[in-house]
Amino acid sequence: MVRHDRNLIICYSRNGENYVCDKVRSIVMGNTAIGAQIIQRTTWAETFEIKTVVDYPEDYNECIKVAKKEAEEGARPELKEYIEDLSNYDRIFICGPNWWGTLPCAVFSQLERLDWTGKKVMLFMTHEGSGLGHAEEDIKKVCRGAEFGGSLAVQGSVVASEQYKISAWAEKAIDDGQ
């Protein structure tokens, strides 16, 4: 386990109805949140959970309609709380599910507010077959001034069983930054 007090996880995850193994199922904890917990246990990072003022619909099909519309419009949903300053952190893990080929628009609501100069950024995404999509390119546009470490995409339905893979990736991301 690697300890470094200047690590941060910025995470958006959704529980409730999700697409898992070719079916819509209700899950108690979002897949991305499970991955973020593994990263947190490995790196001892602080975690900031992104929460929207207006919740996404509980129904999976309605949620993806809203997410698609947001992506097409470049929407930036209002968040309940924002991080205003990254000066206490050196390394930031951005964690989210793949929605329409990139991170949810709510993640960009947070990322666009910050000064990324001199920070190291790592992307972790969950998906059910679409990998990272174009999220790496998208965060590079938003997180100007940052250095980018490796990214990791894990199928959401098996994220808990990928603990070793996620932990090894997070540890390497921290070690590479020292």
PyMOL commands that set and color helices and strands:
alter all, ss='L'
color gray80, all
select helices_A, chain A and resi 31-43+60-73+105-111+135-142+156-176
alter helices_A, ss='H'
color red, helices_A
select strands_A, chain A and resi 7-11+16-20+23-27+46-49+91-97+120-127+147-148+152-155
alter strands_A, ss='S'
color yellow, strands_A
deselect
rebuild
show_as cartoon
